[in-house]
Amino acid sequence: MTTRERILIDTLAHGVASVPASVDRCSALWLDLVSGKLEVVQACAEQARCILVLGVRSVPAPPLEPRARDVLERMLMGERRKVIAYDLDVSVSMLALTLKASLVSMGLGCKPALAPSSLVMLIHGARGPLAPTGTFIGDCNHEGRRITLVTQVLDDSVLRGLSPSQRAIMSLVASGSSCTDIAVRRNRSRRTVINQVAAASRRLGVYSRFDLLHYFATGSSGARQS
């Protein structure tokens, strides 16, 4: 987190009583996001934690088109792009553009592959039947605006069968860190980190960051077919 992000988060979190997310609350927040009633005010991450700040729009935005919403939800849930592209008869590159446009409409300007883990967990909770573990939601008022904080705490204990080093690295991947960032943080070469991520991914049966987050949410890989 940057200093500015930290100040904002600390200010908003002061006095907020966050509670474990429920399926109903996740569903309501997700619906308000895709319908244009809410927007992402801020998203920031640090090791093992990601905070999504949602605010009520002063003027509601147009809702996502059904096709765009379908692409967004399926990709955030970890489904393979090739499968979605085949189903919708579009190119993989077009899917990426659709995902990026959907995230921008919500207030997120990040690369699609780095969508906040808290947003990914929110759609997992909205899809149910159980809310993902480690997800907490709290509300407050800030400068006359209703704000909701969605906090995701990634518990690496779900990464069964991995070494402590692999668990630490995969937690960083899930939080949105690149292999270059991880290499600097752990004082390793980028190639070493890439090899460790590949080995851990094979062991878990995951193929992407979204699939890894699906693993955190459910304790198992998405088992998607290409």
HELIX and SHEET records of a PDB file:
HELIX    1   1 THR A    3  ALA A   13  1                                  11    
HELIX    2   2 VAL A   23  VAL A   34  1                                  12    
HELIX    3   3 PRO A   66  LEU A   76  1                                  11    
HELIX    4   4 ARG A   81  LEU A   88  1                                   8    
HELIX    5   5 VAL A   92  MET A  106  1                                  15    
HELIX    6   6 PRO A  112  LEU A  114  5                                   3    
HELIX    7   7 SER A  117  ARG A  127  1                                  11    
HELIX    8   8 ASP A  156  VAL A  158  5                                   3    
HELIX    9   9 PRO A  164  SER A  175  1                                  12    
HELIX   10  10 CYS A  179  ARG A  186  1                                   8    
HELIX   11  11 ARG A  190  LEU A  204  1                                  15    
HELIX   12  12 ARG A  209  THR A  218  1                                  10    
SHEET    1   A 5 VAL A  19  PRO A  20  0                                        
SHEET    2   A 5 THR A 135  HIS A 142 -1                                        
SHEET    3   A 5 ARG A 145  VAL A 153 -1                                        
SHEET    4   A 5 ARG A  49  VAL A  56 -1                                        
SHEET    5   A 5 LEU A  38  GLU A  46 -1                                        
END                                                                             
